[in-house]
Amino acid sequence: MLPVKTFIVEDSPIILDNLGRVEMVVGASGGPRIISATVQVILSVTMFYHDPQDAIVVAVGDVESAV
């Protein structure tokens, strides 16, 4: 790594609660598209009742195909 280069790290931890009860904790580290992928996972699970693992696989695929 050259002295003028720096790492860009973005985190997007999100905690969803329902009346004080934690319903879901979602987060990831990555580049500029990670926030949209995290939101997509949350919507897939909460709005469309997808399995969390399936929602992650679909979100990662969608984000990677947008590159």
N, C-alpha and C positions, 0 to 999 in steps of 0.2 A: 504494500500500500504506500503510495506516495504521500509525503507530508501535507500536500495541499488537498488531498482527498479525504472526505469524511464519510462515515456510514450514515445512511438515512434509515432511521428505525421509527416505525409507526406502530403503535399498539391501539387496540380498540376494545378494551374490556367493557362489557355491558352486563349489568345485573338487572334482571326483570323480577319484580316482586308483585304480589297480589295481596294487598292488605297486610303487609309485613311478612308474608311468607314467600321465600325465594322460590320462584318458579323455574328460572333458567339462568345460567351463567354462560355467556358466549364471549369469545374473544380470540384474537389471533394477532400475530405480528407479521409485518410485511410491508409492501409498498403502497402506492397510491390507491390501489383498487381494493384493499382489504376491508375498508369500511363498508363499501357496497356489498361485498360478499358476506360480511357479518350480518348486515341488515337482511339480506336475502335469506340467510339461514333462519333468522328469527321469524320472518314472515312465513316461510315454508312450514315451520313447526307450529306456529300459533294460529295462522289463518287457514292453512290447507292440511293440517294434521299429519304432516309427513314425519316419518321416523327421523330423529336428529341426525343419525349417521348418513342416511340417504340425502337429507337436506344439505349436509356438508359436501358430499360428493357432487351433487348437482351444482351447488354454488361455486365450488372450485373449478369445475368444468366450464361453467358459463364465463367466469372471470378470465380463465386462461384462454378461452376462444376469442375474447375481446382484444387480446394483445395483438 
